[in-house]
Amino acid sequence: ALGETGSPVALGMLMSLLTSGKDAAVRPWAAAALGKFNDSDARSALIKVLESDKDVTLRSAAAHALGEIGGSVARDALIKALQTDSYSGTRAFAAYALGQIGGTTARDALITALQSEDSAHTRS
């Protein structure tokens, strides 16, 4: 609900929960809500989580949220995750998000992943 308000106050609260939230169960929900904001700070925070957080559930939520935000910066981070993330679930969310974003670059990355991916989970 916070993500749908578009409120700068809600954005700040969600960013705080994402980056410094002590409750691991809340952080993925904050990531999902940030996907409702078309905000460069939210996008940057989600990319940082996608690239470096150890929590696979949180990385997957960040990938999904980036697909909702869209844009070339999000697309490039998702392509990197699709190619390099160690967890197949995160790669699957990255693939889905790239499908949401669309475009030739995303399509080409998905085709390459389909040709090289060993995990049926990512292909589905």
N, C-alpha and C positions, 0 to 999 in steps of 0.2 A: 504494500500500500504506500509506503514511503516513496518508492521510486516513481509512482504514478503521479505524485503531487507536483513534481518539477520544482519544488521549493529549494532555494539555496541552503536553507537550514537543514532540510532533509538530506541534501547532497553532502553537506559537511558531516552530519551524523553518520551517514553510510560510509563515507570515506574513512572516518575514524574507526568504525567497526571493522572495516576491511583490513586496515593497515595495523591497527593496534588492539583489536578485539582479543580479549583473553579467552573467550568461549569459542572453541574450534567449531562448534555446531552453528554458531551465528554467522561466522565469516562467509560461508558460501551463500547464505541468504542475502547478505549485504552485497556480495558480488552480483547476484542475480538482479537485485533492485537497481544497482548502478547501471545495468544494461538499459534501463529506461531513460537514462539521461544522455543527451548528446552533448557531452562535456569533455573537453580535452584533458582535464585533470583526472576525471573518472577513467577515461580511456588509458591514460598513462599508468594509473595505479593498477588497473586490471592487467595491463601488459606486464608490468613488473611482477605481479602475482603469477601470471601464466609462465613467465620465464624462469622464476627462481623459487617459488614457494615449495616446500617439501610436501604439503598436504595435497594429495591427488584429487580429492573431492573439491577442494578450493580451486585448483588449477582448472578442473573441468568446468566448474561454475563460471570462472573467469572467461574461458573460451566461449561458452554459450553467450555470456553477456556481451562480449566483443562482437559476436555475430549480430546481435541486436543493434549495437551502436553503428557498426559498419565503417566504411571508409578505407582508404588505402593503408593507413598506418595500422589499423586493426587487422586488415587482411594480411599484411606482411608478417605480423606477429603470429597470426594463426597458421600461416604457411610454415613458419619456422617450427611451431609446436607440432604440426602434422608430421614434419620430417624428423624431429629430434626428441620429442618427449618420450620418456622411458615407460610411461603408463599408457596402455592401449585405450583405456577409457578416455583419457584426455585427448589422445589423437582422434578418437571417434567424435568427441564434442567439437574439436577443431574442424574436422571434416564437415560436420553438420553446419557449423557456423559459416564456413566458407561457402557452402551451398546457399545459405541465407544472403550472404553478401553478393554472390554472383560475379559475373564478369569473366573475361578471357583468362586473366592471370589466375584467379581462383579455380576456374575450370581446369586449366592446365596442371595446376598443383594437385588437384583431386585425381586427375587421370594418372599422373605419375605415381601418386600414392597407391592407387588401385593396382597398378602394374607391379609395384614392388612390395606391397604390404602383405605380411604373412598372417596377420590377425584377421580372422573373419569378423570379429567384433567391430573393427574399424570400417570394414567394407559394408557392413549393414547399416 
